[in-house]
Amino acid sequence: RESETIPVTLIIKAPNQKYSDQTISCFLNWTVGKLKMHLSNVYPSKPVSV
């Protein structure tokens, strides 16, 4: 489906402002798990994807 390939941009804000806001590009059809895995690779603190 066409809607699955729509790119979206998310702004991730650190609650303690230890890191600046991060702009993340992903797709509308990504699951939460896929987004968490992507964040574990690109976010400065390298959070663990569980």
A tleap script that builds the chain and sets N, CA, C and O, in Angstrom:
source leaprc.protein.ff14SB
mol = sequence {
  NARG GLU SER GLU THR ILE PRO VAL THR LEU
  ILE ILE LYS ALA PRO ASN GLN LYS TYR SER
  ASP GLN THR ILE SER CYS PHE LEU ASN TRP
  THR VAL GLY LYS LEU LYS MET HIE LEU SER
  ASN VAL TYR PRO SER LYS PRO VAL SER CVAL
}
set mol.1.N position { 0.822 -1.189 0.000 }
set mol.1.CA position { 0.000 0.000 0.000 }
set mol.1.C position { 0.863 1.248 0.000 }
set mol.1.O position { 1.954 1.281 0.569 }
set mol.2.N position { 0.342 2.263 -0.651 }
set mol.2.CA position { 1.087 3.513 -0.772 }
set mol.2.C position { 1.348 4.159 0.584 }
set mol.2.O position { 2.418 4.729 0.796 }
set mol.3.N position { 0.394 4.080 1.502 }
set mol.3.CA position { 0.551 4.743 2.799 }
set mol.3.C position { 1.709 4.167 3.608 }
set mol.3.O position { 2.231 4.839 4.498 }
set mol.4.N position { 2.117 2.939 3.312 }
set mol.4.CA position { 3.195 2.314 4.068 }
set mol.4.C position { 4.557 2.910 3.763 }
set mol.4.O position { 5.475 2.784 4.573 }
set mol.5.N position { 4.711 3.552 2.624 }
set mol.5.CA position { 6.009 4.108 2.256 }
set mol.5.C position { 6.089 5.612 2.488 }
set mol.5.O position { 7.016 6.265 2.009 }
set mol.6.N position { 5.138 6.156 3.211 }
set mol.6.CA position { 5.151 7.593 3.486 }
set mol.6.C position { 6.205 7.883 4.556 }
set mol.6.O position { 6.130 7.341 5.659 }
set mol.7.N position { 7.191 8.736 4.239 }
set mol.7.CA position { 8.196 9.076 5.242 }
set mol.7.C position { 7.616 10.045 6.274 }
set mol.7.O position { 6.802 10.908 5.947 }
set mol.8.N position { 8.047 9.884 7.512 }
set mol.8.CA position { 7.646 10.798 8.582 }
set mol.8.C position { 8.893 11.221 9.340 }
set mol.8.O position { 9.899 10.511 9.350 }
set mol.9.N position { 8.819 12.367 9.966 }
set mol.9.CA position { 9.914 12.874 10.779 }
set mol.9.C position { 9.425 13.008 12.208 }
set mol.9.O position { 8.397 13.633 12.466 }
set mol.10.N position { 10.162 12.423 13.127 }
set mol.10.CA position { 9.835 12.501 14.547 }
set mol.10.C position { 10.880 13.348 15.252 }
set mol.10.O position { 12.062 13.294 14.911 }
set mol.11.N position { 10.454 14.120 16.222 }
set mol.11.CA position { 11.389 14.871 17.053 }
set mol.11.C position { 11.385 14.211 18.425 }
set mol.11.O position { 10.365 14.188 19.113 }
set mol.12.N position { 12.539 13.677 18.812 }
set mol.12.CA position { 12.687 12.993 20.089 }
set mol.12.C position { 13.294 13.983 21.075 }
set mol.12.O position { 14.371 14.531 20.842 }
set mol.13.N position { 12.589 14.201 22.173 }
set mol.13.CA position { 13.056 15.136 23.195 }
set mol.13.C position { 13.497 14.356 24.424 }
set mol.13.O position { 12.756 13.513 24.930 }
set mol.14.N position { 14.702 14.637 24.901 }
set mol.14.CA position { 15.192 13.986 26.111 }
set mol.14.C position { 14.529 14.650 27.316 }
set mol.14.O position { 14.552 15.876 27.427 }
set mol.15.N position { 13.939 13.865 28.220 }
set mol.15.CA position { 13.231 14.456 29.358 }
set mol.15.C position { 14.137 15.282 30.266 }
set mol.15.O position { 13.677 16.239 30.890 }
set mol.16.N position { 15.403 14.929 30.347 }
set mol.16.CA position { 16.317 15.681 31.212 }
set mol.16.C position { 17.153 16.700 30.436 }
set mol.16.O position { 18.006 17.373 31.014 }
set mol.17.N position { 16.910 16.813 29.139 }
set mol.17.CA position { 17.644 17.726 28.256 }
set mol.17.C position { 19.154 17.486 28.268 }
set mol.17.O position { 19.937 18.388 27.970 }
set mol.18.N position { 19.555 16.259 28.616 }
set mol.18.CA position { 20.973 15.908 28.561 }
set mol.18.C position { 21.458 15.926 27.118 }
set mol.18.O position { 22.615 16.243 26.843 }
set mol.19.N position { 20.560 15.582 26.201 }
set mol.19.CA position { 20.857 15.605 24.773 }
set mol.19.C position { 19.924 16.592 24.105 }
set mol.19.O position { 18.798 16.805 24.555 }
set mol.20.N position { 20.398 17.189 23.035 }
set mol.20.CA position { 19.527 18.099 22.291 }
set mol.20.C position { 18.442 17.295 21.582 }
set mol.20.O position { 18.564 16.081 21.419 }
set mol.21.N position { 17.395 17.974 21.167 }
set mol.21.CA position { 16.311 17.308 20.445 }
set mol.21.C position { 16.887 16.610 19.214 }
set mol.21.O position { 17.737 17.163 18.515 }
set mol.22.N position { 16.419 15.404 18.960 }
set mol.22.CA position { 16.902 14.614 17.833 }
set mol.22.C position { 15.800 14.477 16.795 }
set mol.22.O position { 14.670 14.121 17.129 }
set mol.23.N position { 16.119 14.758 15.544 }
set mol.23.CA position { 15.171 14.583 14.450 }
set mol.23.C position { 15.446 13.226 13.812 }
set mol.23.O position { 16.548 12.956 13.336 }
set mol.24.N position { 14.421 12.381 13.814 }
set mol.24.CA position { 14.544 11.016 13.320 }
set mol.24.C position { 13.636 10.836 12.112 }
set mol.24.O position { 12.458 11.191 12.157 }
set mol.25.N position { 14.179 10.291 11.041 }
set mol.25.CA position { 13.371 9.983 9.855 }
set mol.25.C position { 13.022 8.503 9.872 }
set mol.25.O position { 13.882 7.651 10.096 }
set mol.26.N position { 11.751 8.209 9.634 }
set mol.26.CA position { 11.305 6.816 9.561 }
set mol.26.C position { 10.117 6.744 8.609 }
set mol.26.O position { 9.834 7.705 7.894 }
set mol.27.N position { 9.429 5.621 8.596 }
set mol.27.CA position { 8.283 5.454 7.700 }
set mol.27.C position { 7.030 5.148 8.506 }
set mol.27.O position { 7.101 4.602 9.607 }
set mol.28.N position { 5.899 5.503 7.950 }
set mol.28.CA position { 4.611 5.363 8.607 }
set mol.28.C position { 4.305 3.920 8.999 }
set mol.28.O position { 3.593 3.689 9.976 }
set mol.29.N position { 4.827 2.953 8.259 }
set mol.29.CA position { 4.505 1.556 8.552 }
set mol.29.C position { 5.443 0.909 9.570 }
set mol.29.O position { 5.301 -0.281 9.850 }
set mol.30.N position { 6.389 1.650 10.127 }
set mol.30.CA position { 7.288 1.078 11.119 }
set mol.30.C position { 6.523 0.712 12.382 }
set mol.30.O position { 5.618 1.431 12.805 }
set mol.31.N position { 6.893 -0.407 12.973 }
set mol.31.CA position { 6.333 -0.789 14.265 }
set mol.31.C position { 7.116 -0.066 15.360 }
set mol.31.O position { 8.174 0.509 15.105 }
set mol.32.N position { 6.585 -0.103 16.574 }
set mol.32.CA position { 7.299 0.481 17.708 }
set mol.32.C position { 8.639 -0.233 17.882 }
set mol.32.O position { 9.651 0.405 18.174 }
set mol.33.N position { 8.647 -1.539 17.704 }
set mol.33.CA position { 9.888 -2.300 17.830 }
set mol.33.C position { 10.942 -1.872 16.828 }
set mol.33.O position { 12.116 -1.744 17.175 }
set mol.34.N position { 10.533 -1.649 15.589 }
set mol.34.CA position { 11.483 -1.209 14.559 }
set mol.34.C position { 12.015 0.185 14.885 }
set mol.34.O position { 13.202 0.455 14.703 }
set mol.35.N position { 11.145 1.068 15.364 }
set mol.35.CA position { 11.581 2.410 15.743 }
set mol.35.C position { 12.565 2.340 16.906 }
set mol.35.O position { 13.574 3.046 16.902 }
set mol.36.N position { 12.289 1.505 17.897 }
set mol.36.CA position { 13.195 1.367 19.035 }
set mol.36.C position { 14.552 0.831 18.591 }
set mol.36.O position { 15.585 1.277 19.089 }
set mol.37.N position { 14.561 -0.118 17.663 }
set mol.37.CA position { 15.815 -0.657 17.151 }
set mol.37.C position { 16.599 0.437 16.424 }
set mol.37.O position { 17.812 0.553 16.593 }
set mol.38.N position { 15.905 1.233 15.619 }
set mol.38.CA position { 16.548 2.331 14.901 }
set mol.38.C position { 17.132 3.340 15.895 }
set mol.38.O position { 18.260 3.802 15.726 }
set mol.39.N position { 16.357 3.679 16.930 }
set mol.39.CA position { 16.844 4.624 17.936 }
set mol.39.C position { 18.081 4.090 18.651 }
set mol.39.O position { 18.980 4.860 18.990 }
set mol.40.N position { 18.134 2.786 18.883 }
set mol.40.CA position { 19.301 2.221 19.568 }
set mol.40.C position { 20.566 2.381 18.728 }
set mol.40.O position { 21.674 2.319 19.261 }
set mol.41.N position { 20.412 2.583 17.427 }
set mol.41.CA position { 21.567 2.797 16.547 }
set mol.41.C position { 21.916 4.261 16.361 }
set mol.41.O position { 23.090 4.590 16.188 }
set mol.42.N position { 20.931 5.151 16.389 }
set mol.42.CA position { 21.192 6.535 16.002 }
set mol.42.C position { 21.120 7.543 17.151 }
set mol.42.O position { 21.645 8.649 17.019 }
set mol.43.N position { 20.489 7.195 18.268 }
set mol.43.CA position { 20.337 8.158 19.363 }
set mol.43.C position { 21.647 8.241 20.150 }
set mol.43.O position { 22.299 7.217 20.355 }
set mol.44.N position { 22.048 9.443 20.598 }
set mol.44.CA position { 23.362 9.612 21.243 }
set mol.44.C position { 23.630 8.683 22.431 }
set mol.44.O position { 24.762 8.230 22.601 }
set mol.45.N position { 22.622 8.389 23.253 }
set mol.45.CA position { 22.858 7.549 24.435 }
set mol.45.C position { 22.808 6.057 24.123 }
set mol.45.O position { 23.052 5.238 25.009 }
set mol.46.N position { 22.495 5.687 22.868 }
set mol.46.CA position { 22.423 4.289 22.434 }
set mol.46.C position { 21.526 3.457 23.353 }
set mol.46.O position { 21.990 2.485 23.948 }
set mol.47.N position { 20.236 3.829 23.479 }
set mol.47.CA position { 19.342 3.064 24.361 }
set mol.47.C position { 19.190 1.627 23.871 }
set mol.47.O position { 19.260 1.355 22.672 }
set mol.48.N position { 18.983 0.730 24.801 }
set mol.48.CA position { 18.832 -0.686 24.469 }
set mol.48.C position { 17.409 -0.938 24.004 }
set mol.48.O position { 16.451 -0.512 24.650 }
set mol.49.N position { 17.274 -1.629 22.886 }
set mol.49.CA position { 15.959 -1.995 22.366 }
set mol.49.C position { 15.552 -3.319 22.990 }
set mol.49.O position { 16.192 -4.344 22.755 }
set mol.50.N position { 14.485 -3.297 23.787 }
set mol.50.CA position { 14.030 -4.509 24.485 }
set mol.50.C position { 12.733 -4.976 23.895 }
set mol.50.O position { 12.179 -5.982 24.339 }
savepdb mol mol.pdb
quit
